[in-house]
Amino acid sequence: MSTSTTPTITPGRAWGLVAFMWVAYFLNYSDRQVVFSIFPILKTELGFTDTQLGLTGSVFLWVYAFCSPIAGQVGDRFSKRVLVVMSLVLWSGVTAFTGFSISALMLLACRALIGITESLFIPPALALTANAHGPKTRSRAIAVFDTAQLAGVVMGGWFGGFMAQQGHWRYAFFSLGIVGILFALPYFLFLKGTSEDAAVETRKSGGGLAIATLIKIPSYRFLCLVFPAFTFVLWLLYTWLPNFLYEKFSLTLAEAGFTATVYLQAATLVGLLAGGVGADWLYSHTKAARSWLVCLGMLLAAPCVHLIGNTDSLLFTKVAAIGFGLGSGLFIANLMVSSFEVVPADTRASAAGCLNLIGAAVSGFAALLGGMWKGSIGIPKLMTHASLTCMVTAVVLAVGIQIYFQRDYDRVH
């Protein structure tokens, strides 16, 4: 039986929810990103090898991946409001503790703990945000929410490089952790007055294990195929681009951290907002609009990542980063929302969690392989292979949308 499409919270409060979620997500990405801009310092002070540097991304992603579907199932059964605040406090505490690391093993253990604690955030946060907004504003709400990821990547990249350059890399972790813990109180107070079940317009699954329901939906399975292909590219850039630019163009740590993030993330911001607004408008013309924009984003981003790794011009590297960012924005703004359109209402957190499982598990190899193959195959060639994979899976998604989307959409609404 279909549920009501009428929101039970006011539009003002729904957008207020997006604002509070934005700050938490900004801290989430700042905390996970800051380590990548201090790689040279970790090699000299803690004796990291290139493979161990890659593991700072891989360990986080693999643990995060394993915990995500569990967090999604918990988020569909228990209070999403409590989960997101608890996650914020826990990951902020671990981030602060990371600053005390005295060895590679200790820092990698902290990265694993951050993976556990951050995994509790995204599935319930996305479900809360999507439930607060109906189909006419949902893509915009998720797009605005996702801009926090971009700002967090830039902040973490720049702040880590800046603090390392000043000789205070440990204080980057201390300060970010403290800020997150302090934000938890106003965050919790706002969420206490926010409904967890607002604009839910799809049928419910009827209970049981969510993954058993999700795996039967062809359109969702196609999204599970394309998401890891894209996130592999994304994490290859997130993990290794600062160090790649530092070595290739002889930039300072702060310059490399800034250049690796600001062009890509600024363009992603534009792509996110355009993708959100465009999807909400196109939705009235075709219910598959969000899925088609996911496909378009991949087709735009794929050739750009090849150029980032293989041009000898810093200017062209920046231009390619902008192109990749635009495609990335279209993809990110609509990936999760397009899954919500074909899954039952009470499996949204699980849908996000399972996508994170697959995406993060594969992305962990991007960070690790970059470290293992940096001296042999090389980052540029790895980027080329990732680019081709991204292009092929985009074409496969287009076929899946054409064959399955409308049937899956009709079944759940």
C-alpha positions, 0 to 999 in steps of 0.5 A, spaced: 500 500 500 502 506 498 504 511 503 502 519 503 507 523 499 505 529 503 511 532 508 510 532 515 515 537 516 515 544 513 519 546 507 524 551 512 525 545 517 527 540 511 532 545 508 534 546 515 536 539 516 540 539 509 544 545 513 545 541 519 547 535 515 551 539 511 556 541 516 556 534 519 558 531 512 563 537 511 567 534 517 566 527 515 570 528 509 575 533 512 577 528 517 578 522 512 581 526 507 586 530 511 591 524 511 593 524 504 596 531 504 601 529 509 604 523 505 611 526 505 611 527 512 609 520 514 614 517 510 620 521 513 617 521 520 613 515 521 617 511 516 611 509 511 613 505 505 609 507 498 604 501 499 603 503 507 601 510 504 596 507 499 593 503 505 591 509 509 586 509 504 585 502 503 584 500 510 579 506 511 575 504 505 575 496 506 573 497 513 568 502 511 565 498 506 564 492 510 560 496 515 556 500 511 550 495 509 550 493 517 549 501 518 544 501 513 540 495 516 540 498 523 538 505 520 532 502 517 530 499 523 532 504 529 533 512 530 536 515 524 537 521 528 541 518 534 545 514 529 548 520 525 550 524 531 553 518 535 557 517 528 559 524 528 562 524 536 565 517 535 569 519 528 571 526 531 574 522 537 578 517 533 580 523 528 583 527 534 586 520 537 590 519 530 594 525 532 598 521 537 600 516 532 607 514 533 608 509 528 605 506 521 601 501 524 598 505 529 596 510 524 593 505 520 589 502 526 586 509 527 584 509 519 580 503 520 577 505 526 575 512 522 572 507 517 567 503 522 565 510 525 564 514 519 560 508 516 554 509 521 553 516 518 551 516 510 546 511 510 541 514 515 543 521 513 541 520 506 535 517 508 533 522 513 534 527 507 531 524 502 525 523 506 524 530 508 524 532 501 519 530 496 520 528 488 520 535 486 526 537 491 529 531 492 535 531 487 536 539 489 536 537 497 541 531 496 546 535 491 546 541 496 548 536 502 553 532 497 557 539 496 559 538 503 563 532 501 567 537 496 568 542 501 571 537 506 575 534 500 578 541 499 579 543 506 582 536 508 587 537 502 589 544 504 589 544 511 593 537 512 598 540 507 598 547 510 599 544 517 604 539 515 608 545 512 608 549 518 611 542 522 604 541 526 601 535 522 598 532 528 594 539 530 590 538 524 587 531 527 587 534 534 583 541 531 578 537 526 576 532 532 575 537 537 570 541 532 566 535 530 565 533 538 563 541 539 558 541 533 554 534 536 550 538 541 547 543 536 546 538 531 542 533 536 538 538 539 536 540 532 534 533 530 530 532 536 525 536 533 525 533 526 521 527 523 524 521 521 518 519 516 516 525 511 515 525 504 516 517 503 512 516 496 514 508 495 511 502 497 514 498 503 518 492 503 514 488 508 520 487 513 525 482 513 532 483 511 533 489 506 538 486 501 534 480 500 529 485 497 534 490 493 538 484 490 531 482 486 531 489 483 534 489 476 535 497 476 538 497 483 543 492 480 546 496 475 547 502 479 551 497 484 555 495 477 557 502 475 558 505 482 564 502 484 567 503 477 566 511 478 568 511 485 575 507 484 577 513 479 574 518 485 579 515 490 585 514 485 584 521 485 583 523 492 588 519 495 594 520 490 593 526 486 596 531 491 602 526 491 602 526 484 602 533 483 607 534 488 612 530 485 611 531 477 610 539 477 615 540 483 609 544 487 610 545 495 605 540 499 600 546 500 600 548 493 599 540 491 594 539 496 590 545 494 591 544 486 589 537 487 582 539 490 580 546 488 579 545 481 576 538 481 571 540 487 569 547 485 567 544 478 564 538 482 560 543 486 557 546 479 556 539 476 552 537 483 548 543 483 546 543 476 545 536 476 540 537 482 536 542 479 536 539 472 534 532 475 528 535 479 526 539 472 527 533 468 523 528 472 517 531 470 518 529 463 521 522 464 522 518 471 528 516 469 532 523 468 536 522 474 539 515 472 540 518 465 544 524 468 548 518 472 550 515 465 552 522 462 556 524 468 560 518 467 561 519 460 563 526 461 568 524 467 572 518 463 576 521 458 578 527 463 581 522 468 586 519 463 588 527 461 589 528 468 594 523 469 597 523 462 598 531 460 605 534 461 602 541 462 599 543 469 594 548 465 591 542 462 591 538 468 587 543 471 582 543 465 581 536 465 580 536 473 574 541 471 571 537 466 572 531 471 569 535 476 563 537 472 561 529 470 562 527 477 557 532 480 552 530 475 553 523 478 554 524 485 547 528 485 543 523 482 546 516 484 543 515 491 536 518 489 536 514 483 536 508 487 531 511 492 526 511 486 526 503 485 527 501 492 521 500 497 521 506 502 523 502 508 530 500 505 533 506 503 538 506 508 540 499 506 540 501 499 545 507 500 549 502 505 549 496 500 552 501 494 557 504 499 559 497 501 561 495 493 563 502 492 568 503 498 570 495 497 573 496 490 575 503 491 580 501 497 584 497 491 585 504 488 588 507 494 592 500 495 594 499 487 596 506 487 602 505 492 604 498 490 604 500 482 607 507 483 614 505 481 612 500 476 606 501 472 605 508 474 599 512 476 598 515 469 597 508 466 592 506 472 588 512 471 587 510 463 585 503 465 580 506 470 578 511 465 576 505 460 572 501 465 568 507 467 566 509 460 564 501 458 560 501 465 556 507 463 554 504 456 552 498 460 548 502 465 544 506 459 542 499 456 540 497 463 536 504 464 532 502 457 530 495 459 529 495 466 528 502 469 520 504 468 518 497 470 522 497 476 519 504 478 512 502 476 512 496 481 515 500 487 510 506 486 
